[in-house]
Amino acid sequence: MHLAIDIQANESAKSEVPEVRKVSLDIQAILTVIGRRKNSFNNGEANCLDLKATCLEEIDLWEAHLEGTNFGFANLAGTNLEGAKNLTIDQLSKVETL
C-alpha cells in the first residue's frame, strides 16, 4: 500500500490507497488492439487469438471477443472476464492459473 496525502481546508491527513499495478507497455498495446477489434474469429477473422503461455494477470478483458482464443498455460489470475463473448469452459480448462 502507498500513502497518499489529502489536503482539505488547510488540513492534511494520511490515508491509505491501494497500490496500482502497472501493465507493461507491450501487454498494454496488445490489450488495446484486442479491445479495438471490430471482427472476431469466424466473424470476419480467419485466425483465432493465440495467447498461450502469456501472463495476463489482473487485466481487464471485460466484454472482449474471445471466440476460439488459445489460453493454454496462460496466467489469468484475477483477470476480469465478465461479459467476455463466447468464452467456453474448454478454453478456460487449458489455463494455467485462473
N, C-alpha and C positions, 0 to 999 in steps of 0.2 A: 504494500500500500504506500502511496505517496501522500504527503501532506500538502494541502492547499490552504492558502490564507484568504479568508473572505474579509473584505473591508466594508463595513456598513456604518454609516453615520460616525465616521472617525473612530470606530471601534474595530479592533482586529480580533479575530477568533480563529483558532485552528480547527479544521475539520478534515476527516479522512475521506479521500476519494479513491475509487478503485483504480488500479493500475491499468493503463490502456495497453493492450497487446498490439504490437505493430506487425503487419504482414510485410514480407519482403517485396521489393518493387517488382520482381519477376512474377511472383504469385499474384500480386495485385493486378498486374497487366493481364494475366491470363483470366482472372475473375472478371475483369472489366469486359474483355472480349466475349466471354461466356454470357455475361449478363446482357450484352447488346445484340446477341444473335437474333435474327428475325426468323430463321429457319431452324429446324431440328432434324435429327436422324429420321429418315423415311418421310420427311415433310420438307423437302427442298434440299436436304443434305444427304449425300450418299454414304458418308462415313460417320460413325459414332465417335464421341469424345473418348480419348484414351487417357484416363487419369490414374492408371495403375501405379502403385508404389509411391504415391505422392503424399506429402504431409499437408493436409487441408484442415488442420486442427483449428477449431473455434472460428471458422469463417462463416459468412452468411450466403447460403445458396437458396434463399427464400424465393420461391416461385420460379426457380431455374428450370429450363427444359433439359432434363437429364435422360431422355429416352435412349436406351442402349448404352449408356456410359459405362466404361470399364473402370470399376473401382477396386480391382483385385489388389489386395495387400495395401490399400490406402489407409491413412490415418484420418478418420473423420470425427475424432473425439471432440465433443462439444459443438459440432457443426450444426447450424440451423438448416434443416432440410424441409421446413414447414412449407407446404404448398408446392413442393417440387413436382414437376409434371412427369407423369408416367414412370416414376421410380418404382422398381419392383423389389420384392423380397429376395429374389435371385441375385440381383445386383448387390444388395446390401449384405448378402450372405458371404460374399467374397472379400469384404472389407476386413482389414487387419484390426482396427480399433474403431469402435463406434460410440 
